[in-house]
Amino acid sequence: MQLFLEDGSYILTNEGIDCSIPLEASSENPRAWYVDAPIIEPVRTEQWTGSVAEGGSVNFRNIFFNPHGHGTHTECLGHITPEVYSINDVKIEPFVKAQLISITPENRTMPDGTIDSVVTASQIASLLQSSEMEALLIRTLPNDPKKRSTNYSSTNPTYLDVAMVELLDKSGIKHLLVDVPSVDREEDGGALVFHHAFWGVPDNQRFDRTITELIYIDDAAEDGPYLLAIETAPFVNDATPSRPIIYPIHRNAEDQ
């Protein structure tokens, strides 16, 4: 099906590119923040087992996981506030204009001699194309498929330079999506400077902004403009599992 935009461009709904990593009860499931693998197991009582393979009438399973540590998730400013704010209360449009960019992070030597991998403001400055974009997806290079199964705990993974927030503000970006465990450094003493700056916590709180982490975007998706749908599970929590889908934008009939 074709969906037309105001400028006459359009998307084809069968061309959606899923940018999420599915949750599974496996050691191959991506992990971060020192959590164990997710658990998906049948409910068991003395009278009944929720597994057809084990003689039950239906499959009826409990799922134990952490949205921040077990794969693709979307979060709101409630992640860092003492007040309880839920991602389920954030009004995200069904489709938002987005841009995908690919960046090879820079190495940065820290005071203790550690070499950090950082996506910097100067790297994205020349790549942001339009002030009409409300979402930015950042794909870090090299784009190793192992991102879908890595245990990131204690690896000091790539993060984003807080100086980038000023550019995002000027560009009108409300939704930031990254293929790393966090926009902030793994060990930063709890500062979470990027999270605070992006959401304006505590002095200028932005309830309309979201951060989606641990996405994965296949190399087949070229950098450029897309229409983005962020599908979220209706959890009353600061974060929820999500499924971002990007749709290539066609400018005319010859683009089919």
N, C-alpha and C positions, 0 to 999 in steps of 0.2 A: 504494500500500500504506500502511496505517496502522501507525504504531509508537507504542505507548502508554507514557507515563511513569508513575512511581510514584504521582503525585497524580491520576491519571485523565485528565490532558490527553494530547494526542497530536499527532503531526506526520503530514503526508502526504508521502511520499517523492518525489512528482512535483512538489512545490512548492519544491524547493530553488533558492536564489538564488546563482548563482556570483559570488563577490566577487574573482575573480582577473582579471589582465590577461594575455592569451595572449602568448607569445613568438613573434616573427616577424622574419625577416631584412628589416627595413625601417627607414628613417629615421623612420618613424612609431611605431616601438616606443619606449616610454618609456625614458629613460636618466637615470642619475645618476652622480656621482663620476667624471665626465670620461672615461667609456668611450665607444668608438665603437659604432655599431649592431651587433647580433648578426649573425653570419654563418652561413648554412646553405647548404652547397655539396656537390655530388657528389664522392665519392672518384674520383680519376683516376689511372690507371697507364698504362704504355705499351701494355698489352694490353686495357684495359677501362675503361669509364666507368660510374659508378653513377647513370645517368640514363636512364630509358626514353625520354624525349623525344629524347635524343642517341644512341639506338641500344643502350643497355644493356638487360640482361634484367630488372633491378629498379632501383628507386630506393634508393640506398645513400649517405646523406649524412652528412657531418661537421657538427657544430654547435659554434660557438665563441661563448661567452657568459659573463657574470659574474652569478652569482645575486643579488648585492647591487645591481648596477647596471642590470639589464635586466628589471625587472618584479617581480611578486608573488613574495615569498620568505619563508620562515620560518627563523629563526635561533635558536641556543642560546647559552649563555654562552661557548662556545668561540670566539665572535667576538672576545672581548676578553681571553682568557687565554693565557699562554705555553704551557700544556699543550694538547694536541690533544684537543678534545672534539667529538663529532659529533652533529649534529641527528638522525641516524638512530638514535642510542641513547636519545633522549628518548621516554618512553612517553606518548603522547597518546591519551586515551580516544577511541573511535570517535565518540562524541557528547559534547559538554559544553554545559552551560547557559551562555548568553551574553546580553549586552545590547548593543544598538546605540544609540548616541547621536550626535546631530548638533550641532556646535558651530561658531560663528563665532569664529575665533581673535582674540585681542586684540593690539593694536599695543603694542610695548614699545621705548622709546628706549634704545639701548645707549650706553655711555660714549663711543664714537667717533662718535656721532650717527646710526648706522645704525638704521633702524626695522625691528625684527624682528616676525614674525608667530608668536604663541605660544598654544598651548592651555594654560590655567592650571588649577591645582588647584581654585581657587574655582569655575571653570566646571563642572567635573565633579562637585563635591561634592553639589550639589542634584539631580543627574541619576541618580546611582547608586541603583538601586532595591532590590537584594536582596543579602544576604550569601551567597545560594546560587549566585550567578553565579560561574563560574570563568573566564569570558572576557569581554573588553570590546572592542567594535569602535567606533572613533571615525571618524566621517565629518565632514570639515571643509567648511565652507560659505564661499562658494558652491560647489556641487558641480558644477563645470565638467567636461563630458565630455572636455575636452582633457587632463585628468589621465591619460588612457589613452595619450597620445602626446607628452607634454611631455619636453623635454630639461631636466632640473632643474639641470644642472651650472652652478655660478657664479650661481645665482639666489637664494641664501639662503632656501630654502623654509621653510614652517611646520614648527615642531618642538614638543616637549612640555616643560613646566616640570618640573624634577626634583622639585619639592615635591609633585607628583602621586603619587609612588611611595608615600608614607605612606598615602594614601587607598586605593591599590590593595592594599597589604599588609593593611589592616584589612578590606577587602572580600573578601579571599581570591582575588583575580584572579591566575591563573597564566598566562593567554594574552592578550597585548595585540596588537590588530590595528589598523593605522593606514593611512590613504590618502596618506601623505607618504613621501618617500624615507628618512627616519630619524627616530627619536624624539629625536635630538640635533641641535644646530645644525650646519650644513654646515661652517663654519670655527670650530672651538673649540680649536685647538691640540692636538688629540688627546685631550682630557679625557674625552669621551663620558660625562658625568656621569650621564645618565639610564640608559644601558646598565649602568653599574657599580652604581648604586643598585638597579635593578630585579632584577639577578641577584646582588646581594650580593657582588660581587667587590671585593677578594679575601677578606674576612673571614667572610662568611656565604653561601657560594655556593649558589645555587638551581638545581639541575640539572633541576627539574621545570617551569621556566618557559620560555616562548617569546615571541619578538617577531616579528610578521609585518608587513612593510612593503610599501608600494606596492600596496595593494588598491584596488578601486574598487567602490562600492556604489551602484547605480542609485537614483534618487529614488523609484522605485516601492516600495522597501522602507521601511516606516515604522519610526520609532524604537520600541524596546521589546524584549521578551524573544524569544529564538530558541533553537533547538538548533543548535549549530555542529559541523560536521565539517571538520577541517583535513587535507586530503589532501596528503601530501608525497612527493616523489620520493626513493627510497632512495639518496641520495648520502652517502658517508662524508666529510663536510665540516661546517664550522660553520654553513653555510646551504644551503638547497636550494630550488628552485622549488616553489611550493605552490599549492593550489587550495582556499581556504576556501569552504565552502558553508553558508549559513544557511537554516534551515527555520522558518517561522512556527509558533508553538505554538497549537493549538486547545484551548479549554477545555471545550467541549461540542459536541454534534452540530449545534446551531444555527449554529456558527461556520463550517461548511463553505461 
